[in-house]
Amino acid sequence: MAKPQRDLTRTLLGVLCIGLLIVAALWIVRPFVAAAIWATTIVVVTWPLMLRVQARLWNYRALAVASMITVLILLFVIPLTLAIGAIVANASAIVDQMRSITSMPIPPPPQGVVQLPFIGAALAAAWANASATGVEGLATHLVPYVGGFTAWLFAEIGSAGYLIIQLLLIPVFAAFMYQYGERYASTLLRFAFQLGGKQGEALIILAGQAIRGVALGVGLTAVIQAALGGIGLALANVPFAGLLTFVLLVLCLAQIGMLVVLIPAAIWVFWSGDPIWGTLLLIWSIAASMLDTWLRPLLVSRSANLPLLLIFVGVIGGFVAFGVLGIFVGPVVLAVAYTFLKTWVDKPSPLTSDAAPASGPTSVPQADLEVPGE
């Protein structure tokens, strides 16, 4: 009777050692997780493009990887690095400018505001109240909402060196993933097969589709919203409409929202004595800002072939829980959980109808490697 007790103790100690080893390994790679996730997202989304570039460059993988990394550095790393450096260098000037705004007087509302249908009287009364209290009075109402965001923003900017290092690591990781993408995909599929058989392989493919769907959904939604906001700014004759459109694109990509720019622009139009265009710009801004509530989940669900509600909850909940990175992580986690549940409730799952036979893992030919990225 003593032998089973020794086997149980040995098993428990073995599991404990393996658990400690996994925790130690995760702790060591923790500083590189963010850069690795961003690099993986970029590679999965642009993998079909990289294959097309390779075909045009005489099928030389090294030339294709060099081209993709060059574009990544020019369009992603350098602009963000310069932006972070500019914000850090002008942080004190930004704070002084924000303080000087509170001393600016608010002029009384133009007479044409009262004549606006439906909202004229209420808007004139609110404007008169704001003019009486001044910007400083309005600031007291905005502090509870803006204070948390400002503290978060400057806390993130305060670690500018860490952010720049992460940005520099992204193209390094992406270069290895581009160069050995087939090998990594084959290894990942074999690992998934060992864990979950055919279902495990299907989950890996679904995760790749979800990553690409989220990236395209967020990016395309940001471009559309920025374009609509820029059209409104141009029609309302707001100065620097082109520059503000670029700012709108950055804010939409960062999930901060476009009203941060459009609401002050509408106030400026009112202030300039054009209440009609100010009202139109305000309505246009609110409508454009609400576009992402249904367009982003719709684009993501079309790319990833997942329920709309699941993607919506994953995007919003992931962002609330993990920040910008959670936009990509949230839908993937929910997609995996959804697939497990769907497979358990309804067998066989449609996602695994073409998966590998039970005798062994699926081989990964060149064409199949495009599935996670398409």
Secondary structure, DSSP 4 states (H G I P E B T S, - for coil): -HHHHHHHHHHHHHHHHHHHHHHHHHHHHGGGHHHHHHHHHHHHHHHHHHHHHHHHTTT-HHHHHHHHHHHHIIIIIHHHHHHHHHHHHTHHHHHHHHHHHTTPPPPPPPHHHHTSTTTHHHHHHHHHHHHHHHHHHHHHHHHHHHHHHHHHHHHHHHTHHHHHHHHHHHHHHHHHHHHTHHHHHHHHHHHHHHHHHHHHHHHHHHHHHHHHHHHHHHHHHHHHHHHHHHHHHHHTT-TTHHHHHHHHHHHHHTTS-SHHHHHHHHHHHHHTT-HHHHHHHHHHHHHHHTTHHHHHHHHHHHHHT--HHHHHHHHHHHHHHHGGGHHHHHHHHHHHHHHHHHHHHSSS-GGGTTS--TTSPPP--TGGGGTTT-
